[in-house]
Amino acid sequence: MPRFLFWNLNKKPIQHLISAIAHANDVDMLVLAECEISVGALLAELNSKTPDFQFAPGQCERIRVFTRFHSGFLAPMFESDRYSMRRLRLPLRKEVLVVMVHLPSKLHFTEGSQRTECSLLARAVLEQEATVGHKRTIVIGDFNSNPFEHGFVATDGLHAVMSKRVAERRTRRVQGRDFELFYNPMWGHFGDVGGRPAGTHFYEKSEHVNYFWHVFDQVLLRPGLLDGFSDDVQILTKAGNTSLLDQHGRPDHENASDHLPIMFGLDF
Amino acid sequence: MSSAPDASALNIDLWPRAKFESDAITPLSILRKQAALLGEKTQQLVTAEVSSDASSNRVTHYFKLVVSVLDNYKYQLFYVSHKIDQLYPVTGFADGNFHPSLDDQTAFVDWLRAVLSSESTLKKIDSLMAQAKS
């Protein structure tokens, strides 16, 4: 089962941690945001023992992709400065549309503008699904929004729900119009039940409403992919023997990144 | 007491003008012109297209680079939006930045010139040209 990993690196030169995670978890497709490590340096680290990984180039500079399979199987079809949409065509497997995103931060965009970005992304996904002629779509990345925000939940946004059963309806009719659904497994990752991290990103503000932990790093799946989805998205806290958390149990932004990586497997 | 219906009301034109005509140059027509010009400069290896959609009270125009020999690969260079019933102000989004208020045609054209001639845009086009030729 191919394994996918997404990590926002916060511009840190942490290629040794990326390599440790990729090899310890047999990652097949590595998607990175805020990556300022040169392609050569990262490939050298990833392939220091065996030549496993290739760079899968694209025009979206915010997203870098490395694959354990031939990068030619992952062809870019539509990109912008915020996202990269690619057709993943692995031998003996059905084609999947992989959408990788890094949406604007709350530091620069209002909630309304973030919602608009989600809505524009959702429309672009529909457009590309029409082009490829299927809806086997994964959307993965740092959305800088939580799963409960309107851009994620609204019909004119990503329309991503917390329940597989609801998502399996495939569409939902509102005011006479049908809207496609996504399943968002990240709803199950709020809170530190069982000692796990309470989200993927932590920030504390001195204001009245403060969630502290956020689940900005997410994966969404169209219902047509759910049969092959392990339902086991992991928020990783270790890179080999190195913890990605600081002494307070928050992402170690000094030695690693202010985001934690997410990983999942998908059979398709 | 209501007055009796007057059938002559069906035979009069209440509109203030005989014809509605507009010679306004819209943001969309400016974008389409620039899109058409790109193909001429790249031997049609990299072309551009403009698509639009409308939602709530705004219309959005997307400016995309297209490389037909790369399986019709598209790169969205920027997008702009304005109210459906008002051509200006235009809001422009390019390269991670947005310009919230391009108040008139002059401001819009100046912004567009800056986006099209930016280092980032030229780098994208050069890169796509190289791939299209290989």
Interface residues (C-beta under 8 A of the other chain):
Chain A: Q59 R62 A75 P76 M77 F78 E79 S80 D81 R82 P104 S113 S119 L120 R123 A124 T131 D156
Chain B: D53 S55 T60 D71 N72 Y73 K74 Y75 Q76 L77 Y79 A94 D95 G96 F98 K124 S127 L128
